[in-house]
Amino acid sequence: MTRERPAGNLPVELSGVVGRRQELSQARRLLADTRLLTLTGLGGVGKTRLALRVAAEARRAFRDGVWLVDLAPLQDGELLPRAVADALGLRDESLQRPLSGLVEFLEDKQLLLVLDGCEHLTYAAAMLAGKLLGAAPRLRILATSREILGVEGEYVLAVPPLAVPEPGQPPATLTQSDAVRLFAERGAAVLHGFTVTEANADAVTTLCRRLEGIPLAIELAAARLQALSVTQILDRLDTHTPAYRTSVPRHQTMRTAIDWSYDLCTPQERTLWARLSVFSGEFDLEAAEHVCAGDGLPQEQIFDLVASLLDKSILVRGEHVAHYRYRLLEIIRQYGQNVLAESGEEMASRRRHRDHFRDLAKRAEADWFGPRQAEWIARLRHDHANLRAALDFCLREPGEARHALEIVAALWNYWVFFAGSFGEGRHWLERALELDGQPTAARAKALWVDAWFALRQADLNAAPPLLDECRELARRLDDRVALAFVAHFSGLTAYLRGDTAEAIGLLLEARDRHAANGDQDGVWMTLFHLVIAYSSAGDDDRANALAAECLAMCEARSAYLSKSNALWVVGLARWFRGEQDRASALVRDGLKIMRSLDDRWGVATCLEVLAWVEAADGRDERAAELFGAAGMVWQAMGTSLPALRPFADFHNLCETQLRMSLGHSGYSAAFQRGSELTTEQAVDHALDIKERPPAPRQEAEPGEAAMLTPRQREVAALVAEGLSNKDIAAKLVIAQRTAEGHVESILTKLGFTSRVQIAAWVSSHR
């Protein structure tokens, strides 16, 4: 059973906001009075945590949700509109500029957009905010930045450090200080039983005053309680010489705190910290081992060093429980980048980072047509920020553009199906093709991939020149793989232009070339397009035979994603033969898979064909509703029937019949009902799931709550409260490994992959 997801993507709050009552009250009031509120302050002061709390508390006021866009991993301001679209779950299939599609989507939305970490993209963020606010009257933006954006109408709320105590306060009143409360809470998290006592009160007071109430500096100090007493921490901090005496005092304090944390690390921990700074966003242990090992850091020691940096709060663990990922807070990452640059290792580290993600992209391509498609989709999505960082490096550093060609081209299946943007793929490819004009196999591949992206965007004028250049280059290089794809996409171009006979001839040539190259992925994809071409030509028998062959190939390789598309095209072939019931069953089977993988293009095509089936069976209102639902999905992707343009006659004929049957107003009303559905609701409607049942009571759901033991339910509730495994273990007085085992069991039993899903499940069952 699936449930409608709440609008928005705010993460579960893992550690509460300490204090900040005045700032929260001010922010709530200002957000009610203005459409752009920027929280400013020095790095480490807690802008992000405050913004997330304000956004969470304001969620009910925004019908279309609250959406977080983390800008820290983004290096290229041109990609900012795409990053916002990604966060909103939009797909960009259109030829228009990403900003235009974003404006069109947001213009009627009542929505809060949280732009977190704008300081390195201030101009781009300001331009975007101005455009969106001007076009979407019910949109509000909450931004965090070390600098104001300078947009007309912007309200600014400076986020100060936490209040620190006066010297000599007794322990009983000391915890009224927000700075002391934060130190005590974070200290207890790393040292069970830690409290502020008569014995350490003076040292705690002095430490919080020395750190000037800056939350990140306090948390870094508290993390050392595993090894040092408060007095020892204070002594070491007081003897540390500030690196920049001329800087603003509080900036100097934050820098001093990070310097101090760095100095307390072992030489190997320092080296790892610096090398990890080349990552953008989150990374996994495998990436850390490949990118950071060597030159004094044995690969087998990376895990222990990562664990040590986690304990010191230098690294933060993400919430991907089944496969842990890590990240550096942005101010910590910037510090590491400075150290890396001063060490002379920066270029070597960035090349290792590039090589790792280039190899990852090639591994994904080689393994694509098989049982791990969903796994690769998830992995590449998690690493999207790092793939962008690797590409940005390749295009900024002279002589590296060829590697960018290799990375983008290897990801062609990912860009097409799940990156959410052909436009982004073309953005990277065209920049790389311009920078590297050498006649290489990498360029030949990039040319046919670029042509494929253009065809998916219905840019029929752009594809032929790319294919012509690729053909000439492939012949010079005797590149048989490239020649196969040239024939393939030349055939598809002919089909999209209405020359079905030429299309079939070229696609048959491509199939034979793919087969000779041993490229099974290419063969099945060509069969897919041949089925469409033969169906359009009226050769139903041939189309049906090839459709069966296409589906059999996917089943033999256990290619789950490819199978969903094969089911759709087999259903299409059956529809052309007039086998409505069989067509409907096949397309619905494909639709179920497409929904599970968030394949928006596939969902839209299935809804379209199911509308034809319903119309053929006389269920006119339902057909019109499905047309509306399909139109909603296409519109969200910024396009309209891109792959079905040659079938426009069928769509238009069906629509004309529906208008005659239902009347203009009846058709419009049914179409409107469909267009107002969410994607999840539209799929439910197409699958005859009448309505989403309310969340059942725990004892009434054998597939979910009844499978959990009382202890596991207790652990799930603590996960929903934002407690870490270590915190859960301390609260329940069990071993941390036992707590981890409970969390893993809960995930397995409920079929979840993240703590966020557990939290949502607990909330729905309360």
N, C-alpha and C positions, 0 to 999 in steps of 0.2 A: 504494500500500500504506500502511495506517495502522498505527501501533504504539501499544501501550498506554502511556499517559503515566504517569510515576512519580507516586505519591501525593504531593501537595504543590505549592506554588507559589513556593518560594524562588527569588529571582533569582540569576542567575549572578554570582559575586563578581568584580567588575571590577578592584578594587585590593585587594591582599592586606592582611591584618591584620599590622601591624608590632608585634613584641613581644607583650605581653599573655599570656605563658605562665602566670604565676601566676593571673591573672584567669580564663583559660580553664580551668585545672585546678580552681579553686574553683567556677566556674559548673557544670562537668560534675558535680562531686561533689554540689553542692547540688541540681541538677536531678534527680539520682538519688534524693535523700532527701526531696524536697518536691514538692508538686503545684503550687505557685505560687512562682515565683522572680521577683523584680523587680530589674532592674538600674537603679540610680539614679546620678545625677551631674549636673553642670552641663551646660548646652547646649554642644555642640561637643566633648565629651570622648570620644565614640566609642561610646556605648551601643548604637546600632543596629548598627554594624559588628560589635561583639563578640557581640551577640545572634544575628545572622545566622550567624556562624561557629559558635557553640555549637549552634545549631539544625541547621546542616548536618552537623556531626559526630555529632549525636544521631539523625539521620534513621533509621538502621537499627533503632533501638529502638522505633519507632512504626509498627505494622503499617498504620495508616490514614493515615500521612503527617504531614508538618510543614507548617503553613499560616501564612503571614504576613498580618496585617491592618494596613495602614498607616492609623493614625488621624489623622495630621496634617491631611489635607484635610477631615476631618469636623468640622462645626461644631455639629450638633444631636445631643445625647446620645441622644435618642429613636431615632435611626437607627442606633445602634451595633449592635444585634442584626442589622439588615439588612446592615450593612457586613461583619459576620462571615460571614453567610450568603452574601453575594456572593463573598467570598474563598474560601469552601468550594465555590463553584460550585453552590449550591442555588438553586432557584426557589421563590418564595413565591406559591402560588396560593390558599392557604387563607384562611379568615376568622379563624382564630385569631391571637393576637398573635404577632409574629415570634419572640419569645423562646421561646414554647411549642414552635414548630416546630423551633427550633434545639436546644432541650433534648432533644426527641424524637429528633432525628437523632444527637446526640452521645452519648446515654446508653449505647450499647454499643460506642463507638469507642475504640480505643487510638491517641491522637492528641496531637500537640503543637501548641498554638495560640500564635503569637507576636503579642502585642499591642504594636505599636510606636508610641510617642509618646502616652502616656496623660495627660500632665500637664494638658491643658486640658479633659479629660473624666474627671477622677479619680473623681468620685462614680459616674458611669454605668459606668465601667470596673470599679470595685470591686463594684458591684451585679451586673453581668453575670458577673464572675469567680466571685463567691460562688454565684450560681444554677447556673452551668454545672458548677462543681466539685462542688457538692452532688448534682447529678443524674447526672453521668457519672464513675463511679469510676475509669476508666482514662484520663481526660483530664488533661493537664498544661498549665500556662500559663506562658510566659516573657514577662514584660512589661518594657518600658522606660519610664521616667518620671523627671522631675526630682523628683517627690514619691513617697513610698510610697503604696500603695493603701489600706492599713489593713484588709485582709481577714484574717480569722482563719486562722492557719496559714501566712501569707505569710513567706517568707524574703527578706531583702534583701541584695544584694551591691552595695556602693558601688564605682563604677568611678572610679578615680583618674586624674589626668593621667599621661602617660608619664614614665618616669624621665629626669631631665636630668643632664648630665655635671658633674663638678667642674671648676672652672677649672684651666687649665694642663695638661690631659691631652694627650698626643701624638696626632696623627692616627691612628696605627695602632690605638690603643685607644679612640679617640673614638666610633667607630661601634658600640661595644658598648652605647652609650646608645640606648635606643629612640627618644627624641626626635630625636637626631641622625640615626639611620637613616631615620626618617620624612622628615625634611627633605631628606636626600640623595636618597632614592628619588623623592620628588615633584619635587625640583629637577631631577633627571636627566630626568624625563618632560617638562619644559617647556624645558630647556636641554640639548641633547644633549651628553654628555661631562662634565657637571658632577660633580665629586667633592669630597670634603673633603680639603684639602691643607694643607701647612705654612703656606701663605700666608693661607688663610681659616679655619683651625681655631679661632683665638681668637674671631673674629667669629661663627662658627657656634655655638660654645659659649655665648657671651654672648647671642646671639639666642634659642636654645632655653631658656636660663634666664630670659631676660626674658619669654618667652611661657609660662613655667611648665609646659612640657610638654603644653599643651592641643592635641590633634591638629588641630582645625579651624583654630586660630590659626596653627599651624605650616604647614599646607597653604596658607592664604591668603598667608603670607609667601613660601613657596617659589614660588608662582605668579608672583611679581614678578621672579624671576630672569631672565625674558625681557628686562627693561628695566633692572634695577638689580643691582649687585653685592651680596654679602652685607653688606659694610660700609655701603653706601648704604641698604640696607633697615634695618639696625640704627640708623643715624643718624636716619633719618626716624621710625622707631618711637620712639626715645628722646626726640625733640623733640615728640612728640605728647602733648597734655595730656589725661589721662583725663577722661571725661565725668562719671563718678560716683565721687567720691573716698570716699564713705561706704559704698559697697557692699562685699560680701564680696570679699577680694582677688582670688581667682581668677575670680569673676564680673566684677570690674572689668577683669582682664586680657583676658578674652574680649571684653568690650564695647570695650575699647581697641583690640584687634586689628581688630575690625569697623569701628570709627570710623576707624582708620588706613587700612584698605582703601577705605572710603568716600571719605576725603579725597584719596586718590591717583587716584580716578576723575575723569574730566572732568565738567563740569557736566551734559552731556547723558547721560552714563552714569549719573550719580546720579539724574537725573530718571527714566530708564528703570527703574532698580533699584526706585525707590519705586513707580512705576506697575505694574510687574510683580507687586508684592506682593498685588494684588487677586486674582490667580489662585490657585486651590486645586488642589494637585497639579500635573500636567503641563499644558503648553499648546503649541501649535504656532506657527510663524512668522506665519501668517495672523492668528491671534488676537492676537498681540503687536502686529502692525501696526494692526489695527482698534481695539484697546483703548488703546494707548499713544501713538499718533501724535497730533500736533496740539500747539498751545501751545508752540512752540519745538522740537518733535521732528518733523521732516519724515518722512513715511511711508517714503520711499526710503532713509532712513538707519537704519531700525530693524534691518535685517539686520546691518549693520556693527557696530552697537552691541551686538546680541545676541552676535555673534562675539567682540567685545572682552570682554564680561562672562564669556563662557565661558573665554577665555584667563586671566582673573583669578580663576577658580574661584568667582565669584559665582553663576554659573549652572552647572547640571549637565545634561548631555544624557542623555535616556532612551535605551533600547535599541530603539526602533522605527526600524530602519535605513531602510526604504523611505520613511518620512515622519518626519523627525526631530521630536522633541518635547523640551521643556526644563522645568526646574523650579528653584526656589530651595530650598536647604536650609532647614528650618523656622526655625532661629535667624536666618538671613539674611533670610528672608521677614518675620519679626516686626520686625526692624530696619527694613526697608523700609516696613512698615506704620506704624511710629512716625514715620518721616520724612514719609510721605504725609499723615498726620493733621496734623502740624505745618505742612505746606505749605498747608493749606486746600484741597487738590485731591482729598481722599478721596472725597467724594460724587460729584464729576464722574467720577472714575475708576471707581467702582463702578457708576455708571449706564451708562458706556460698556461695562463688562464685561457688565452685564445685557443691554444692547441687542444686543451681539454674539451672545450665546448664545440670546437670544430669536429673533434673525434666523436663526441656525443651525438652530434647531428648526423654524422655518417653512419654511426651504429644504428641510430633510429631508422634511417633510410633503408639500410640493408636488412633490418629485421621487421620492416613495416608490414609486409603482406604475410601475416602469421598471427598466432594467438595473443601476442603482446601489444596489439594496437592500442587498447585502452590504457595499458600501463605506460606506453610511450607518450600518449597524449597528456596524461597527468604529469609525467616527469618533465616534459618540455614546457608545459604551462608553468610549473613551479620555477623553471630555469629561464623563463622568458626575459627577465631583467638582465640576467647574466649573458644571454645570447645577444641582447641589445648592446651590452657593454663591450662584448668581444667585437661586434660589428663596428661599433663606434671607434674602438681602438684601431681596427684595420683601416678604416677610412680616413682617420686623422693622421696616422703615421705613414710617411712615405714608403712606398714599396710593399705595403701590406694588403693592398686592395684585392689581390687574387685570393687571399684567404677569405675575404668577405664573400666573394663569388662562390667559393666552395661551401661556406656555411649556409648562405641563403638558399642556394640551389639544392643542397642536401635536405633541406627542410621543406621541400615543395609540397609534400603531402600535408605536413603540419600547417603551413600557411593557408593552403586551400581549404582544408576541412575545419581546423580548430584554432588557429591563431586569432581568428576574428577579423582578419584584415588582409585581403589581397593587396590593398593599397599600401600597407606597410611593407609587404614583401617586395612590391615594385619600387617603393621608395629606396630600399637598401640596394636592390639589384641595379637600378638605373644609376645610382651614385657610383657603385663599384664598376659597372661597365664603362662609365665615362673615365674613371681613373686608371683602369687597366685595359688597354686596347690590344694587348699581346695575343697572337693567334694560338690559343691554348685550348685544351679539352675543357678546362674550367670555364672559359668564355663560351664555348659552344653549348655547354650544358646550361649556363646562365641564360643564354639567348632563348632556348626553347622553353625554359621555365618561365621566363618573362612573357613569352608569347601565350603560354597557358594561363597565366594570371590575367593577361589582357582579355582573353576569350571569356574567362569566368566573369569579367566585368562587362562583357558584351562590347568591348572596344575593338570592333572588327577592323578598323583602319590601322591599329597599331600592330596587330599580330603578324600580318604577311611580311613586312620588312624585316622583322626579327627572325622569322622562319627562313627567309631568303638568305640572310647573312649566315644563319646557322648552317643551312644546307651547304653553302659554298665552303665554309670553314670545315665542316665535318668531312666533306669530300677530300679536302687537302690533307686532313689528319687521318683519313680512313677511320673515322669515329662512327662505328656501326650503331652504337646505342643512340647517338644524337640523330643519325639519319632515320632511325625507327620513329623517334618522337617527332621529327619534322614531318614525316608522312602522316603520323597520327593526328597532329594538330592542324596540319594543312587540310586533312579530311574533315576535321571538326569545323574549321573555318568555312569550308565549302558548304557544309550542312547548315550552319547558322546563316549563310547567305542564300539558302534556298536551293542549292544545286545538289540534290540528294544523290543522283547517279555518280557524280564525281566524288562525292563524299564517301560512298560505299566502296568505290575502287581504291581510294587512298587508305581507308581504314582497313581494308583487307590486306593491302600491302604492309601496313603497319603491324597488323597482327602477325603476319608471317615473319617480319623482321624481328619483332619482339621475341617470338618463339625461337628463332635461330640464335638470338643472343642469350637465351635461357632466362629471359626476364618475365617471370610469371605475373608480377604486378602489372607490367605493361600489357601483357596478353589479356588479363581479365578486364582491365580498364578499356581496352580497345573493343572487347566483346560488348561491354556495357554501352558504348557509343554506337556500335553496330546494331544492337537491338533497337535503339531509338531510331536510327536511320532507316532500317528495314521496316519498322512499324509505320513510320511516316510515309514510306514508299508503297505501303499496302501489301507487302510480302509478309503476311502474318505467320505463315508456317516457318519461314526462315528465321524470323524474329524470335519465335517461340523456341526453336531449337537452340539458337545461340544463347537465349536467356537461360535456358536450363543448363547449358555448358558453363555460363558465367557463374551461376549459383553453385554448381558442383565444385568449381575451382575454389570458391571462397570457403565452402564447407570442408573441402579436403585440407585446406591450409588452416582451418579454424580461425579465419580472419573475420573477427566479429564485426568490426566497422564496415569492411568491404561487403560482408554478407548483408548488412542492412540495406545498402544501396542495390545489391543484386536482387534482394527481395522486391524492392520497389520496381526495378526495371522488369522483372519477371511478371509482376502484377500488371505493369503497363502493357506488356505484350498480351496478357490474357484479356485485358480490357479491350484492346483492339480486335481481339477475336470474339468479343461479345460475351465472354465468360465472366459476368459481373461478380458473382458470389466468390469465385476463386480469386479474381483480381482483388476484391476487397480484403479477403483473408490474408493474402500475401503482403499487400501494402501495409495493412495494420501490423503484421508481424515485424516488418521493417521499421515502422513508426515507433514501436515499443523500444527497439534498440537505439534508434536515433535520439529518442528522448533521454534515455539513460546516459548517452554520451554528449548530450547538449549539442547535437548536430542541427543547427537552425535551418541550414539550407535543406537538409534531408527532410526535416519536419514540414517545411513549407511545400516541398514537392509532393509529399505524401498527402497532405491536406488537399492540395489541388486535385490530384487524381481521385481521391475519395469523393470529392465534390462531383466529379464527372460520373462516378459510379452511382452516387445517390440520385443524381438527375436522371440517369438512364433507367433507374428503378422507380421513378416517379415520386421520390421523396424530395419534393422541390424546396420546401422551407429549409430542410436540413442541408441540402446542397448549397443554398444561398448563404447559410450561416458558415459553412466550411469555406466558401469563397472569401467571406469576410475575415475569417480566422487566418487563412493563408495570406490574404492581403496585409493583415496586421504583421505577420512574421516577415514578409518581404519588405514592408515599409521600415521595420526595425533594422533591416540590413541595408537600407538605402537603395533598394532596387525593386524591380517588378518582373517576376517570371524570367530571370536571366537565362536559365538553361532550357526553358520551355518556349522560347520565342517562336520557333517553327510550329509549335502547337497552338499558337494564338487563335487560329481558326477554330480549333475545338473549344477553347475557352470561350471565345466570343459567341459561337453557335449555342453553347450550353447556356451562357448568360442570357442570350436573346430568348431562348425557350423559357427560361425561368421568369423573365420579365413578363412574357406573354401569359404564363400560367398564373403567376402570383400578382400580376399588376405591378406598376412601377413602385407604388408606395409599399406594397407587400414585400417586394424584392428588397427595396432599400432598407426596410425595417429589419428583415432577416439578416441582410448583409451587415447592418450596423451592430446587431446583437453579436455576430461572430467577431467583428473587429474589436469589440470591447472586451473580449476574453483575454486573459493572459495566455502565454504559450502553454503552460501546464494545463489550464482549463480547456484550451482548444484541443489538446491531445486527448484529454479525458473525454471530451465531447465526441471526438472522432472514434474513440475506442468504446463508445457507449457506456462509459462510466458516468452515470447520471449526475451524481454529485459527490463531493468529497465528504465522507462521513466524519462526524466530530471525533476528536481524539478519545478513544475508549478508555474506560477505567483500567487501571493496571491489572486487576484480577480477571478482566474480561478479555485479555489479549494474549493468548497463549504464544503467539509468535514474537511477542516483545516482552512486556513487563513480567509475565508469568515465568519467563525463562530466566529471569534474574533472581539470584538469591537475595535474602534480606540484606546481607552485607554489601552485595553489589549495588542494590538500590541506594544504600547509604552512601557508597562511594560515588555513584552517579550524581547524587544530590550535591556532594561536595565539589565535584567537577563543575557542576553548574554554577556554584558560588565563586568559581575562578581559582580554586586551590590547586597548587601543583601537586605532583605525586609525593614530593617530600612533605608538603604541608598536610596532605591527607594522612600520610603515615604517622606524623606527629599527633594529629588530632585524634586518630583512632587507636593510637599506641600499637602500631603494627610496624613491621619492617617495610622500608621503602620498596624493596623488591616485591613484597606481597601486594602493596598498593598498586605497583605497576602491573602486576599480574591481573588484579581485579579490573583495572582500566582496559587492558587488552581483551579480557574475557567479555566485558560489556560491549566493546566495539565489535567483536566477532559475533556475539549473539544478536545484536541489533542490526548488523550489516552496515555499520558506520565506518568512517575512515578518519574522523577528527573529533576532538573534544567539543568543538563548536556544535556538532550535531547532537552530542550527548546532552549539552546544555539546552538546546532547543527541544529535545525530546522530554527532558525533565520538566521544562516549562509547560509543555502541552499536556502533561499528565497530572499537573498539580490541580 
